[in-house]
Amino acid sequence: MYLIQILLPATDSDGNGFPPEMFASIRDLLAQRFGGITFHRSAPAEGLWLSDDGVEKDAIVTAEVMVDAIDREWWTHFRADLERRFDQEEIVIRALPITRI
């Protein structure tokens, strides 16, 4: 079993928050496809990374789903769609092996 985490920007490049409908549509799609979702968006986390211009930062929200197997083709297309919708160079989606207790 895997925990899939999707790291989404909370704001655009100008610092404006994305409309709640954008997050709601993602929440609804993932809940429908995977039967459940956890969405952490009430307190955005801060992501930091090094670039050629120095340290950059983002406010991010995280969506999580649990899956038995990873459909890499579906996730690749989903990530590309998110990158277009949020106007991002890259949206990070990661899979962590987990054991359900």
C-alpha positions in Angstrom: 0.0 0.0 0.0 1.1 3.5 -0.7 0.4 7.0 0.6 0.3 9.4 -2.4 1.1 13.0 -1.4 0.3 15.9 -3.8 2.0 19.2 -2.9 0.0 22.1 -4.3 0.9 25.8 -4.2 -1.4 27.8 -1.9 -0.7 31.0 -3.9 0.2 32.1 -7.4 3.5 33.8 -8.3 2.0 37.2 -7.2 1.1 35.8 -3.7 -2.6 35.7 -4.4 -4.5 32.7 -3.1 -6.0 30.3 -5.6 -9.8 30.2 -5.7 -11.3 27.6 -3.3 -13.1 26.0 -6.3 -9.7 24.8 -7.7 -8.9 22.9 -4.5 -12.5 21.6 -4.2 -12.5 20.2 -7.8 -9.2 18.3 -7.0 -10.6 17.1 -3.7 -13.8 15.8 -5.3 -11.9 14.1 -8.2 -9.5 12.3 -5.9 -12.3 11.3 -3.4 -14.3 9.9 -6.3 -11.4 8.0 -7.9 -9.8 6.6 -4.7 -12.7 6.5 -2.3 -11.3 9.0 0.2 -8.8 11.9 0.6 -7.1 13.9 3.3 -6.6 17.5 2.4 -4.4 19.7 4.6 -5.1 23.3 3.6 -6.2 25.2 6.7 -2.5 25.9 7.7 -0.3 25.9 4.6 3.1 24.6 5.1 6.2 26.4 3.9 8.4 24.8 1.3 12.0 26.0 0.7 14.4 25.0 -2.0 17.7 26.2 -3.5 17.7 27.6 -7.0 20.1 29.5 -9.2 18.6 32.7 -7.7 19.1 31.6 -4.1 16.5 30.2 -1.7 12.9 30.2 -2.9 9.8 29.5 -0.9 6.2 28.5 -1.4 3.1 28.1 0.8 1.8 24.7 0.0 -1.2 22.6 0.8 -1.1 18.8 0.7 -3.6 16.3 -0.6 -3.2 12.6 0.4 -4.7 9.4 -0.9 -4.0 5.7 -0.1 -3.7 3.3 -3.0 -2.9 -0.4 -3.3 -0.9 0.0 -6.5 0.5 3.0 -8.4 -0.9 3.8 -11.8 2.0 5.7 -13.1 0.4 6.7 -16.4 -2.7 8.2 -14.6 -0.5 10.1 -12.1 1.8 11.4 -14.9 -1.2 12.9 -16.7 -2.8 14.2 -13.5 0.5 15.9 -12.5 0.7 17.6 -16.0 -2.9 18.8 -15.7 -2.1 20.3 -12.2 1.0 22.0 -13.5 -1.1 23.7 -16.2 -3.9 24.6 -13.9 -1.6 26.1 -11.2 0.9 27.5 -13.8 3.8 25.7 -12.2 7.0 24.3 -13.6 6.6 21.3 -11.4 4.0 19.9 -9.0 5.5 17.3 -6.7 3.6 14.1 -6.3 5.3 11.4 -4.2 4.5 7.9 -3.1 5.5 6.5 0.2 5.1 2.8 1.0 3.0 2.4 4.1 1.5 -0.4 6.3 -2.0 0.0 7.4 -2.5 -0.9 11.0 
